[in-house]
Amino acid sequence: MNGHEICGWGRYPVITVEVHAPKVVSAMGGLLRDAAGSSILARGLGRSYGDSSLNDRVIETRYLDKFIAFDPQTGVLTSQAGTSLAEILRVFLPKGWFLPVTPGSRFITLGGAVASDVHGKNHHVSGCFCEHVERFEVMVGPDRVVTCSREQEPELFYATCGGMGLTGVILTVSLRLKTVTSAFIDQQTFKARNLAHSLELFEQNSRSTYSVAWIDCVATGQNLGRSLVMTGEHAADNKLDLPVKKSLAVPFDMPPGMLNIHSVSLFNTLYYNRVRGDMVRKRVHYEPFFYPLDGVLQWNRLYGKNGFTQYQFVIPKSAGLRGMSGILQEITKSGKGSFLAVLKVFGQENPNHLSFPMEGYTLALDFKIEKELFPLLERLDAMVLDLGGRVYLTKDVRMSAATFARSYRKIDLFQSVRERYGVNGVFASHQSRRLGLDL
């Protein structure tokens, strides 16, 4: 299909591409053969925010979404890579199985979860998504499919996990699910006075399975970094039924001036003060706990037709309070408040070449695309680099090749694996060219 406009979830940039959506795996080889001399890229449900799933030629995997096998003794599910996390939950949660790691949206594919090596609210105890992947199949050429695991073709395994689709087309994934006895979460919400209090609460609740904080990134002075810190555990009430809920939807693009420093400040004040006491306990369904924004379809329209970007970075724990305070002060000084600001704790870094997390704190911020935004993000890049951190590739749309090279230390190893398997220049994206991985 020629002349089809696509974009990431941030709706910036929008490009016109050649899209292929094969309904059978056997058609994939022909597409790669036809692509000789030009690059191509696999694309799932388009939920990466920036340009990491954009290329002049893409293969959409939405029809390659069939379950292949499930072992109830081990919990290992093998499925085609186009299967969504939402479909896995729909089928397996009523049977007492849950995702070992899940990001903030369930509307992503298995292949996308591997390519981004996604993380969730439990990274400090469970690591990234790929740490629960037993193996996968990746097509590296028209006539070559490689089965990868930590024991079989390990170099390609570690390069593909978090490799942003640049090592080939992921065809199948074998994922180890975990057992649960409820579709509900026992949630605790703590009201933190400022950033220091927020980080203290994270440390005090380091044994909680899940933890996350919403931060008021507009607050200043003694209130800098005030937040609502939420922890959670799977309930034990044997309620595995899935109530059907209607989703709201944003019907059209919001006016460009609707989200501004004043509206964000008002929202943040109201949201922070909705929690009255120091700590509130509540049993909630897993959907609003893990996927609060999934309940609002097309919520990306809130940022207007020009789109938005999510800026997510991680800094080491040793730089936590000092580093986060400086970055929040820079944001408040700019007058560009983020409508959504989410803070999490990361555990140890894994061996995957381009995986984002390292032990420390990560903050994700949404900014609408507007004048002077990118200069602000460049200043934040410099601060993150000075603190020994890095920016998340799955959310990125503008990071420079120099910033990428300084923060991701295994680029040469990643590129050597691509060279060895003959995929350099075959699988590429707008992002990989911008970052200097491809010409």
C-alpha positions in Angstrom: 0.0 0.0 0.0 1.6 3.2 -1.1 1.1 6.8 0.1 -0.1 5.9 3.6 0.5 8.4 6.4 1.7 7.1 9.7 3.1 8.5 12.9 4.0 7.4 16.4 1.7 7.9 19.4 3.0 11.4 19.8 1.7 12.2 16.3 5.0 13.9 15.4 6.4 13.5 12.9 3.8 12.3 10.3 5.4 10.7 7.2 4.1 9.1 4.0 5.2 5.6 3.6 4.8 2.3 1.8 2.9 -0.1 4.2 2.6 -3.8 4.0 0.4 -5.9 6.3 0.9 -9.6 5.5 -1.7 -12.0 6.8 0.6 -15.0 6.8 4.3 -15.4 7.9 5.2 -17.0 4.5 4.6 -13.7 2.8 7.3 -12.0 4.9 10.2 -13.5 3.0 8.9 -12.1 -0.3 8.6 -8.6 1.2 12.2 -8.7 2.4 13.4 -10.1 -1.0 11.5 -7.2 -2.7 13.2 -4.8 -0.4 16.7 -5.6 -1.6 18.7 -2.4 -1.9 16.4 -0.4 0.5 15.6 -0.6 4.2 12.4 -1.9 5.8 11.1 -2.0 9.4 8.5 -4.1 11.3 5.9 -2.1 13.1 3.3 -3.3 15.7 0.4 -1.1 16.9 2.3 2.2 16.6 2.4 3.0 20.3 6.1 4.0 20.5 6.0 7.8 20.8 8.4 9.2 18.3 10.1 8.0 15.1 11.4 4.6 16.2 8.7 2.7 14.2 8.8 5.0 11.2 10.5 4.2 7.9 9.8 4.7 4.2 8.8 1.0 4.0 7.2 -0.8 6.9 5.7 -4.2 7.6 2.8 -4.0 10.0 2.3 -7.2 12.1 -1.3 -6.7 13.2 -2.5 -9.8 11.4 0.2 -12.0 12.7 -1.4 -12.3 16.2 -2.2 -16.0 16.8 -1.4 -18.0 19.9 0.7 -21.0 19.2 1.2 -22.9 22.5 0.8 -22.6 26.2 2.3 -24.8 28.9 0.3 -24.6 32.1 3.1 -26.3 34.1 5.6 -23.5 33.3 3.4 -20.6 32.3 5.3 -20.2 29.0 3.1 -18.8 26.3 4.3 -19.0 22.7 2.6 -16.6 20.3 3.1 -14.7 17.1 4.7 -11.4 17.7 1.7 -9.3 16.5 -0.4 -10.4 19.5 -1.2 -7.6 21.8 -0.7 -7.6 25.6 -4.4 -6.7 25.9 -5.3 -10.0 24.1 -3.0 -12.0 26.4 -4.7 -10.5 29.5 -8.2 -11.0 28.0 -7.5 -14.7 27.5 -5.2 -15.7 30.3 -6.1 -13.5 33.3 -9.4 -15.4 33.8 -7.3 -18.6 34.0 -5.0 -17.1 36.7 -2.1 -15.8 34.6 -0.7 -12.3 34.4 2.0 -10.5 32.5 5.4 -10.6 34.4 6.1 -7.0 33.3 3.8 -4.5 31.6 4.3 -0.9 30.5 1.7 1.8 30.8 -0.4 0.7 27.9 -1.6 -2.8 27.1 -2.2 -1.9 23.4 1.3 -2.9 22.3 2.4 -6.1 20.6 4.7 -8.8 21.9 7.2 -8.0 19.3 7.1 -4.3 20.2 7.6 -5.2 23.9 10.7 -7.2 23.0 12.1 -4.6 20.6 11.7 -1.9 23.3 12.5 -4.2 26.2 9.7 -2.4 28.0 9.6 -1.9 31.8 6.8 -1.3 34.3 6.1 -0.4 37.9 8.0 -3.5 39.1 11.4 -3.1 37.5 13.1 -2.8 40.9 12.0 -6.5 41.6 11.3 -8.0 38.2 13.5 -6.2 35.7 12.5 -5.6 32.1 10.1 -7.6 29.8 12.9 -9.5 28.1 14.1 -11.0 31.4 10.9 -13.1 31.2 11.3 -14.1 27.5 12.5 -17.7 27.0 13.2 -17.4 23.3 12.0 -15.8 20.1 12.3 -16.3 16.3 13.6 -13.4 14.3 13.7 -13.2 10.5 17.1 -11.6 9.5 16.7 -12.2 5.8 14.3 -13.5 3.1 15.3 -17.1 3.6 16.7 -17.1 7.2 14.8 -17.3 10.5 17.0 -17.5 13.6 15.7 -18.9 16.9 17.3 -17.0 19.8 17.7 -17.5 23.5 20.3 -16.9 26.2 21.8 -20.2 25.2 21.1 -20.3 21.4 22.4 -17.4 19.3 22.8 -15.3 22.5 24.5 -12.4 20.7 21.4 -11.9 18.5 19.2 -12.4 21.6 20.8 -9.6 23.5 20.9 -7.3 20.5 17.3 -7.8 19.6 16.0 -7.3 23.2 15.7 -3.5 23.2 17.1 -3.3 19.7 14.2 -1.2 18.3 13.5 -3.7 15.5 16.9 -3.1 13.9 18.0 -6.7 13.9 15.2 -8.2 11.9 11.5 -9.0 12.1 10.4 -10.8 15.3 8.0 -13.6 14.3 7.2 -15.4 17.5 7.9 -14.9 21.2 7.8 -17.4 24.1 7.0 -15.4 27.3 6.8 -16.8 30.9 3.6 -15.6 32.5 3.1 -15.4 36.3 0.3 -16.8 38.4 -2.2 -14.5 40.2 -5.4 -15.1 42.1 -7.2 -11.9 41.3 -7.8 -9.2 38.7 -7.6 -6.6 41.5 -4.7 -4.8 43.1 -4.4 -3.7 46.7 -3.2 -0.2 46.3 -1.7 2.2 48.8 -1.4 6.0 48.0 1.0 8.1 50.0 0.9 11.9 49.9 4.5 13.2 49.5 5.3 16.8 50.5 8.2 17.2 48.1 10.8 15.3 46.1 12.9 14.3 49.1 9.8 12.8 50.8 8.9 11.0 47.5 12.3 9.3 47.3 12.1 8.4 51.0 8.8 6.7 50.4 10.2 4.7 47.5 13.0 3.5 49.8 10.6 2.6 52.6 8.4 0.6 50.2 11.3 -1.0 48.2 9.8 -4.5 48.9 6.5 -3.6 47.3 5.9 -5.5 44.1 4.7 -2.3 42.3 5.5 1.3 42.9 5.1 4.5 40.9 4.6 8.2 41.7 2.7 11.0 39.9 4.7 14.2 40.3 3.5 17.8 40.2 6.2 19.1 38.0 4.9 22.7 38.3 5.2 23.0 42.1 8.2 25.1 43.3 10.0 26.0 46.5 9.4 23.7 49.4 6.8 21.9 47.4 9.2 21.0 44.5 8.5 17.5 43.4 5.4 16.9 45.6 3.7 13.7 44.5 1.4 10.9 45.1 3.4 7.7 45.6 1.4 4.5 44.8 2.4 0.9 45.7 0.5 -2.2 44.8 0.2 -6.0 45.4 -2.0 -8.5 43.6 -5.1 -9.1 45.7 -6.0 -12.6 47.0 -9.7 -12.5 46.7 -10.0 -15.1 43.9 -11.9 -12.6 41.7 -10.5 -13.3 38.2 -13.6 -12.1 36.3 -13.1 -9.2 33.9 -15.7 -6.6 34.2 -16.6 -5.0 30.9 -16.0 -1.2 31.0 -16.8 1.3 28.4 -13.9 3.5 27.4 -14.2 7.3 27.0 -12.7 8.9 23.9 -11.2 12.2 22.9 -13.3 12.9 19.8 -11.2 15.6 18.2 -7.9 17.5 18.5 -8.0 19.9 21.4 -7.3 23.6 20.7 -3.6 24.3 20.9 -3.9 26.7 23.8 -5.9 24.4 26.1 -2.9 22.8 27.7 -0.8 25.6 29.2 1.1 26.3 32.4 -2.1 27.6 34.0 -4.3 24.7 33.1 -1.6 22.2 34.1 -1.0 23.9 37.4 -4.8 23.9 38.2 -5.1 20.2 37.3 -2.0 19.3 39.3 -3.3 21.1 42.4 -6.7 19.4 42.2 -5.2 16.0 41.6 -2.7 16.3 44.4 -5.3 17.4 46.9 -7.8 14.6 46.0 -5.9 12.5 48.5 -6.8 13.8 51.9 -4.7 11.8 54.4 -1.1 10.8 54.5 -1.9 7.4 53.2 -5.0 5.8 51.6 -5.7 2.1 51.0 -7.9 0.9 48.2 -8.6 -2.2 46.2 -8.7 -1.3 42.5 -9.1 -3.2 39.2 -5.8 -3.9 37.4 -6.8 -1.7 34.4 -6.8 1.7 36.2 -3.7 0.7 38.2 -1.5 -0.4 35.3 -3.2 1.4 32.4 -5.0 4.6 33.5 -4.6 6.3 30.1 -5.9 3.3 28.2 -9.4 4.2 29.6 -9.4 7.3 27.4 -9.2 6.3 23.7 -7.1 8.6 21.5 -5.9 10.6 24.5 -3.0 11.8 22.4 -5.5 14.3 20.8 -5.4 16.3 24.0 -2.1 17.8 22.9 -3.6 19.3 19.7 -2.8 18.6 16.0 0.9 19.4 16.3 1.4 16.4 18.6 3.6 15.9 21.6 6.6 14.1 22.8 7.3 12.1 25.9 10.7 12.8 27.4 11.8 9.9 29.7 15.2 9.7 31.2 17.0 7.7 34.0 19.7 8.9 36.3 21.7 6.8 38.8 20.5 6.6 42.4 23.5 8.4 43.7 22.4 11.5 41.7 18.7 11.0 42.7 17.7 14.0 44.8 20.2 16.4 43.5 19.7 15.5 39.9 16.0 15.3 39.9 15.7 18.6 41.8 17.8 20.3 39.2 15.9 18.9 36.3 12.5 19.8 37.9 13.8 23.3 38.6 14.8 23.7 34.9 11.4 22.6 33.8 9.5 24.9 36.1 11.8 27.8 35.1 10.9 27.1 31.4 7.2 27.6 32.0 6.5 24.4 30.1 4.7 22.2 32.6 4.1 18.6 31.8 0.5 17.4 32.0 1.7 13.9 33.0 4.9 13.3 35.0 5.6 9.8 36.3 8.5 8.8 38.6 9.6 5.2 39.1 12.5 3.3 40.6 14.7 1.0 38.5 16.7 -2.0 39.7 19.9 -3.4 38.1 20.8 -2.9 34.5 20.5 -6.0 32.3 22.9 -7.2 29.6 20.8 -6.2 26.6 22.8 -3.8 24.4 20.3 -1.0 24.0 18.0 -1.5 27.0 17.1 1.7 28.7 16.9 1.1 32.5 19.8 1.3 34.8 19.7 1.3 38.6 18.3 4.6 39.6 15.3 6.9 39.1 13.3 7.5 35.9 11.0 10.4 35.1 8.7 10.5 32.2 7.2 13.9 31.1 4.8 14.8 28.3 5.3 18.1 26.4 3.2 19.3 23.5 5.3 20.2 20.4 5.7 24.0 20.4 8.3 26.7 20.0 11.3 26.5 22.3 10.5 23.0 23.4 13.5 21.3 21.8 16.0 23.8 23.2 14.6 22.9 26.7 15.0 19.2 26.0 18.6 19.8 24.8 19.3 21.5 28.1 17.8 18.5 29.9 19.9 16.1 27.8 23.0 17.9 28.9 21.9 17.6 32.6 21.1 13.9 32.2 24.4 13.2 30.6 26.3 15.1 33.3 24.5 12.9 35.9 25.5 9.7 34.1 22.0 9.0 32.8 20.3 8.3 29.4 17.1 8.9 27.5 14.6 6.2 26.5 14.7 5.4 22.8 11.0 4.2 22.6 9.8 7.7 23.6 12.5 9.7 21.8 11.9 11.9 18.7 14.8 14.4 18.7 17.9 13.2 20.6 21.2 13.8 18.9 23.6 11.1 17.7 26.2 12.6 20.1 23.9 12.3 23.1 23.0 8.8 22.1 26.7 7.8 21.8 27.6 9.2 25.2 24.8 7.5 27.1 24.5 4.1 25.4 27.8 2.4 25.9 27.3 -0.8 23.9 26.6 0.7 20.5 29.7 -0.8 18.9 28.8 -4.2 20.2 25.2 -3.8 18.9 26.5 -2.7 15.5 28.9 -5.6 15.3 26.1 -8.1 15.8 24.0 -6.4 13.1 27.0 -6.6 10.8 27.6 -10.3 11.6 24.0 -11.2 10.8 23.9 -9.0 7.7 21.1 -6.7 8.8 22.9 -3.4 8.7 21.0 -1.1 6.5 18.3 -3.8 5.8 16.3 -3.0 8.9 16.3 0.7 9.7 14.1 3.6 11.0 14.0 7.4 10.9 15.4 7.2 14.5 18.3 4.8 13.6 19.4 7.2 10.9 19.1 10.2 13.1 21.2 8.5 15.8 23.9 7.5 13.4 23.2 3.7 13.4 22.2 3.7 9.7 23.0 6.0 6.8 
